[in-house]
Amino acid sequence: MASTQTNVDLTSAPATSASGLLVSLVPLPQEAFDATLSNLALAFPDQTVLVATPDAVPQSSSGSPLRFLPYTLTAVSATPWVLTAADYLNTYKLARENNATACVLLGAEAQSLHPEAIRALARSALESDLTLAHYDLGPREGLVNSAIFYPVTRALYSTRPRFPLAIDISLSIRMAERLATTAQRFTAAGQNDGLLWPLSEAASANFSVAEVSIGTRTLPQPAVPDLNALLAHIASSFFADVDAKASFWQRARGTQPAQSLTQTATIAERPDIASMLDAFRLAYTNLHEIWSLVLPPNSLLGLKKLSVMSPDTFRMPDNLWTRIVYDFILAFRLRTINRGHLLGALTPLYLAWVASHLTLISNGTAPEKHIQDLAVAFETDKPYLVSRWRWPDRFNP
């Protein structure tokens, strides 16, 4: 979101003491900014809170518990709907300069967060190194996360938080420092918009992780809703992070206890999946050669069966989708084909999964039950990815 100073001395001494909590905001429209400040004041009525913001601060703030720390944007973010490397680096810099002991980062549309939710994130920062928000979403929302990021992260890093790329998080100061160190590698290369994956960073450092249910929230949307470009952008970052942390996740065992969180409602009406199935079937004809370079024969056979299924019975087995995602991660690592072509070939397969998921829940299956069942499938099949990672040619035809 924000893009700010990129060369930060992470070892420099802190400046004067200010407050224990730093809340970092991204650029917000004036009305949204004013509403967010009102919610922050309600969340912390008896506590002085540092608020880092690139927006113009109110002229009169006497009596307010908020102390403003203006920062300057050096560039407009190309991805204002998600936290980026520059956001994490800037937050840690300001926290260190002002002796803050915990940080809360709030993403775009932060005005839709209730004061209780903000307070819960801040409270959790006193107990855990990383706290991620859990959002109550509709059955058609957040499906890229549900299909790929959540089940893979849970399987590889033995963690439970439902939204690994949450845009509202809280950090201990040591977690903020770790993320800033990682972020600096991006910003030093001129990639201020680089994406970080806080959950994998915390897991690989053996830092404590928590999740806070914050209810409903308005989620920011990309300006250009191009699924192919968006999926390629985020999946590329995610797959690269998986590659970078392979030495850790191949050893990770177990998982955190399940939490009781809100279940999303089922879909009552029959979903319109015709365009998704058309895209998948067209890709089955045009991309089969590329898929055959990535997927083993059993997966290709499964796709062949899917290509002739009727819309009413269309169902992608969880174990087939698990193998597809794992094999694409492996192909990304091995550069089996051009990475841009690889990620483009993933999109129609993802659409097939979405069509299957929507059909399943329209027939009465609770959406969250299916996502949790899918995550179990990823956990169960993790040895497949580990084996192929170590011996990539073993399962080739």
Secondary structure, 3 states (H helix, E strand, C coil): CCCCCCCCCCCCCCCCCCCCEEEEECCCCHHHHHHHHHHHHHHCCCCCEEEEECCCCCCCCCCCCEEEEECCCCCCCCCCCCCCHHHHHHHHHHHHHCCCCEEEEECCCHHHCCHHHHHHHHHHHCCCCEEEEECCCCCCCCHHHHHHHHHHHHHHHCCCCCCCCCCEEEEEHHHHHHHHHHHHHHHHCCCCCCCCCHHHHHHHCCCCEEEEECCCCCCCCCCCCCHHHHHHHHHHHHHHHHHHCHHHHCCCCCCCCCCCCCCCCCCCCCCCCHHHHHHHHHHHHHCHHHHHHHCCHHHHHHHHHHHCCCHHHCCCCHHHHHHHHHHHHHHHHHCCCCHHHHHHHHHHHHHHHHHHHHHHHHCCCCHHHHHHHHHHHHHHCHHHHHHHHHCCCCCCC
